[in-house]
C-alpha cells in the first residue's frame, strides 16, 4: 500500500470545514417552525423543545422528488413516513435525539446510474438530530451555462501551455492568441490563478489576481500582470508518534474554488523520525490561503489524514502533539442479528462524529444497496437504525456480506455543525474559504 494511493481519494468521508453542502448553521434554522407539536401539549416546561427538521433528497447531484423519508424518535419508534415534494423536501416536528432516514431508490436512467457507479439504492441515516436541522442526502451539482470571453495575458517567451484556474471555471490553453476562456454565465468578477508552462511542462511563471472584472463585452485585461517564479517552501512535522512509519505532506495555493499545486508539491521523508523537515516547491503567485494535507500511516496498519487551511506564510509546520485520532486496532464487524457495528480503537484525540458506510449485494433478491449512517462519536460501536415497513428490506439479514467502512472525524466545530455535512463523499475542497483543521481516521486499512 502506497501513501499516494490515498492522497486524492477520500471516498466515503471527508475532511470537513464549517461549511459545505447546505446553509451555514446560523441560516439553517431560518425556516424552522417554532411551534411545539401538539403531541407535547402536556409536557413539562423544562422538557426538551420540539421543532421542525427538514430532509432534502438529492442523488447524483439532482433533487429527487418522491423519495421516502422516515422520521424516528430516539428510541427507534416511527414518528412518520413521508415522501419528498417537488423540491425534494419533507419536514417533521421532532424532539432532539431522533433519527432521520432518507431512502433513495433507483429513479434515474440506467445510463446515469452506471455512469456514477455504486449501488442502485441507498439509505442515509442521520442520528441525534435536533430541531432546525436541514439534512441533505447529497450536494446539488449546479451546471451553469458558460460564456466565452477573450482574455489578454502576458507575453512569455517559450510558453507552450497555459493553465487558468478561476472561481467561475477552468481552462487549458495552447499558445495561440487570441485566448478564449469559458466562464460561468452571470460571473461579473472572478479570482484567477494563471500558470505558464514550457513544452516540457516546466513552470515559466505564475500570477494570482483576485476580483478580476468580467466585462459584458470586450476582453479581460491581464496582459500587464507580473509573473513570479516557483519558490522553495519549508515544511516540518514534529512530535511524530513512534508508531507512524510513513507520512507525506502536500502544499498548495488556495483561493476558494481554486487549488494550485506545482509538480513538486509533496514532501515525504524516507525514514520518519520524531522531527522531520524538508522543502517543496510552490507557485510564486500569492493566493489568499495555503492548503496543507498530511497523510500518515501506522506501522501495523492504519491511515489518517489531516487537512488544514491557513493564511499564507513562508513555511508550514505541523505539530503532531494531541492531533492524532484513535487508530482502528481491529476492522469493524457487523452483528447482523443486532445491527450493531463494533471495533477496537487506540487512545487519541476525541473524535466528534462517526461516518459509517456499507454496501452489499443481496443475491437472492437480486439488488444492491448501501447504508450510510452519520452519528455522534461513541467508543467502539455504532447501532444501525432499524427501518419500518417496506424500507425494512434495507436492514441487513443473515445472508448479507456487506463491505464496511467506518471513519472517525474531528474538526473542532462539534457534531451539531458536522451532522448535516457528512452524508456524502467529500474531498479537501470542502475546506475552501474556511480556515481550519480537519482530521479523519479510516478503518479501511491494510488493503
N, C-alpha and C positions, 0 to 999 in steps of 0.2 A: 504494500500500500504506500503510495507516494503522497506527500503533502499536497502536491499540485492537484491531485485527484479531487480534493475537496474545495479547492480555492474558490471556484466560481459557482459551485453547486451547493446551495443552502437548502434545496429540495423542500422537505416538509415544513420547515420552520425557518425562522429568520432572526435577523439581528434588528431589533426594533427600536425606533426613536419614539418620541412622544407624539408624533403624528404618523399618519399612514393612510390607509383607506378610512374614509369617514370623516366626520367633523371633529374639530378639536373638542376636548371634554366640556369646555365652557359653553359650547354651542349645541352639543348633542342633546341636551336636556330641554331645548327651547320648545319642542313640540310635545313634551310630556304632559299628560293630563294630571293636574294637581288634585283632582277629586279622588277621594278614597273609595274603593269599591264597596258596594252596598253589603257585600258578604261580611264586611268588617265593622258593621254598624255598632255592635255591642262590645267591640274590643276595648281594652283598657287604653287610657290616654297615653300611657308610656309605651305602648306596643309599637313595633316597627311599622312605619307607614308604608302602605301600598302605593303603587303608581304604575304608569304605563311603561311597558317595554315594547320596543319595535323590532321586528325581524325583517330583513330585506334579503330576498332570494336572488342571488347573482351566480351565474355559472358561465365559464368561458368568456368572461368579460361583459356579459349581457344580462339584463334583467330577465327573470324567469317568472312570468305570471302563472298562477295556478299551482304553485309549489305548496306542499303540505308543511305546516309549522305546528309543532306540538309544544305547548306550554305546560310545565310541570312544577309542582311545589317542591320544596326542599326534601320532602320525604319520598319523592318519586311519583306521587299521585298526580293524575292528569287534571289540569285546570280546564284546558280546552284544546281542540284540534281545529285549525283554521287553514284556509288556503289564501295565498297571497293575491293581491289585486293586480290591476294592470300596471301599477308601479312596482310590483314585486314586494309589496309591504303587507304585513299583518301585525296587529297590535293586541296586547292583552294587559289587564291590570294585575299586577303580581306583587307579592311580598318579597323582600330581599331574600336571597339564598336559593331561589329556584333555578330551573334549567330550561333553556330554550333549544329545541331541536329543529333544524331546517333540513327537510328531506328533498333532495334534488334527484329527480329521475330523468330518464333519457327523453328529452323533449326536443333535441336538436337533430339535424340531419346526420346520417351516417358519416358523411364526409367530414363534418366539423368534429364529431366525436373521435373519429380516427385521427384527425389532424392534431388534436390536443392530447390524445392518448389517455391512458388510465381507465379506471372502471366507469361503466355507464351510469351507475347510481352511487349516490354518496349522501351520508347524513353527517351534518356538522352540529355538534352539541356544545353549547356554552353553559358551563356550570358556575353557580354562585353569582347569578345575575342580580342587578339592582334596578329599581325604578329609574327611568331616564335613559337606560341603555338603548343604543341603536346598534344592532348586531347584524353585520353583513356577512354573507357567506363567501364573498369574494370581492375583487376590485372590478370596477367598471372600466372597460377599455374604450375610452372615447376616441374615436377615429375622426380627427379633424380634417376638413378639406385643406388642401395645400395650394399655395400661390407661388408662382415663380418670380424671383427678384434678381436683378443684376447686382453683383457685389464687386466693388473695386478693391483690390488687395495690393499690398506692397510688391514691387518687382524684385525678385530674389534670383541672382544668378544660380543656375544649376538645379532649380526646383523642377521636380517631376510630378509630384503628387501633393495635394493639399487636403487636409482634413479639417472640417469645420464642425464643431460641436456647439449647438445652441440650445437655448431653453424653448425654442419653437420648432426644433427639428435638426437633423444632422445631414451632412453632405460630404461626399468624397469626390474631389475634382482632379482632373489632369490639367497640366499647364497649357491650356488652350483658351486664353481670354477671347471674348468677354466671358467672365464667370457668371453662371446662373445657379441660384440656390433656391430650393423649395422650402418655404416656411409655412407654418400653420396659418390659415386664414384668420384674421382677427388680431394677430400679434401686431402691436404697434411699437413695442420695444422688445429687445431680446439680449440676453447675455451671450457672448460668443468667445470661444476658445479656438484659435486658428493655429494649425501645425503645418509647417512647410517641410517637405521631405525630398531627398535626392533620389536618383534612380536606384540606389541600393537600400532605400528605405531609411536612411540616416536622417536625423533631425537637423535641419538647417536653421531653425529658429521658430519661436512661438510668441504669440501675444494673446492676452485676455482683455476683453473690453466689456464692461457691464452697461446695461441700459442703452444699447445701441438703438437709435431710432430707425424704425422700418417705415419708409415713406410710402404713401399711397401710390406714388408714381416716381419714376427716376431711380437711380442706383443707390445702394447702400454704400456709403463712402468710408472705407477703411484703409485707403492706399498710403496714408502717411503714418500709420501705426508702427512704432519701432519694434523690431523683433529681438527677442532675448534668447541666448544660448542656454542649453540644458545646464543644470548646476548640480554639484555634488551635495548630497544631503545626508547628515549624520543620523543614525538610528542606534538605539540601545535597548536591551532588555535586561533588567536587573532583578535580583531576588527570585530567580527562576527556581522552582522546586526541583529537587533532585530526581523525581520520577518522570520529569519531562525529558524525553530523549530526542525530540525533533521539534523545530519551530521555524516558521518563516514569517516575514513581515512585508506587507505591500503598502506602498505610499503613493497617493495620487492627489492632484489638484482637484478641487471640487467646487461647484457653484450651482446649487440646486439640482436641476436635472443633468448637469454636466459633470462628467468624471473624466479626467485626463491623466493618463499614466504613460511614462516612457517605456521603452522595451527593456529597460534595466531597473524596473521599479521594485524588485524583490531583494530582500536580504535573508539569507539562510546560512547560519553557521554550520560548518561541517561537524563540529562537536559542540553540543550545548553545555554551557557552564552556568554558574550562578550569575555571572555578569557576561553579557555578550554585546559587543559593539561592532559597527560596520558602517557602510555607506551604500546609498542607492543614488540613482540619477532621477531628477525630477525636472519637469519643464521649467524654463526660466520665467514664463508668464506667471503672474501672481494672481491667483483666484481668491475669493473671499474665505474659503475653508480648505483645510487639509484633511484628507481621509486616510486613516491607517487601519489596516486589517491584519490581525495576527492570528495565525493558526498554530496550535500546539498539540502535541501528541504524547501520550503516556507510553512508557516502555512496554508495559504488559497489555496494551490495547486501550484505546480511548482517544477521543478527539474533541477539542473545544475550540471555540472561535471567539475573538474579541474584536469588535469594530468600534472605532472612535472617530468622531468628527470634531475637530478642534480648529482654533484660529491659526492662520499661517505663522510659521516660526522658522528658525534656522536649523532645527533638529527635532526629532521625536524620540521621547524616552518613555518606555513602559515599565513601571514598577509592578512586578507580579504579586507583591505582598498584599494579601487579602483579596485578590482578584479571581483566583481560580475557584470555579464552582465544584460541587461534588462530581467525582468521576463515577461512571457506572462500573461497579465491581462485578455485576452479572448482567446478562442480557435480560430484558423484560420478558416475563412469562405471563400468558393469559390463562386464567382458570375459566374454561368455557362454561362450567356449571354455575359459577358465581358472578361471572363477568367482571372479575377484578384482575387488574394488571399489577404485578409485583416485581420488584427488583431490589438489589442491594446497591448501596452507594457509599462513597467515602465521605469524609468530612470536607467542608469547603464553605465558601461564601453562600449565604442563604438565597436560593432562587425565589422568584416571585410567582412564577407560573409554570405549568406543565402543558406541553402540547403533545398529544398522542395521535397517532395515525396508524391505521391497519387496513390493508387491502386483502381481499380474499376472493377466490373463485369457487362458488358452490356448484360442484359438478352436477349433482343430482337435479338441481333446479335450473342449471344452465345459465347462470348470470353471475356477474362480478359486482362487487360493491366495496365502498370504502367507509370507514368510520373515523371521524376526526373529533377529538374531544379537547376543549380548552378548559382548564381548571386551575384553581389556586394551588400553589405548591403544598404538598404534604410528603413526608418522608417515605419513600419506597413503595408507594401504592397509589392506585387510581381506580375508582369504580366507574365502569362504563354504564351510562344511563340505559335502563330498560325502556323499550318503546312499546306503546299500546297499539291495539287494533291492527290494521293492515300493515303498519310500519314495523310490526314485530318481526317481519321476515328479515329485517336488517340486524336483529340480535344474533349473536354468534351461537351456533349449535355444535353438538359434539363432533360432527364430521368436518367442521371447518379447520383449515390450517392457515390462519392469517399471517401475513408478513407484517411484523410490528416495528414501529419506530417511536421512541419517546425522546423528548427534548426538555431540558431544564433551562429556564430562561430568566435572566436578571438584567434589568435596565436601570433600576433605581427610581422608577416612577410609580410603582405599586400595581397590584393586579387589576384594580378598577380601571386604570388607564390602559393596561395591556389587553384586557379581555376582548374589546372589540377589534383588536388588530391582529389576532393570531389565527384566523380561520383559514388561511390560505398561504401558499408559498410566498416567502419574502426573499428579498436579497438586500445587499447593503445599501441600495438606493433608498430604502425606507428612511434612512437617517438624513437624507438630503434636506438641507436647510435647517436641521435641528441638531445643534451641537450636543454631544453627549456620548455615552458609552453603553454598549450592549454586549452581553455575554451569553453564550449558548453552550451547553454540554450535550453531546449527541450520544444516543445509545447504539447507533448502528456502526459500531467499530469492529475492527478485526477482519474486514472483508478483503 
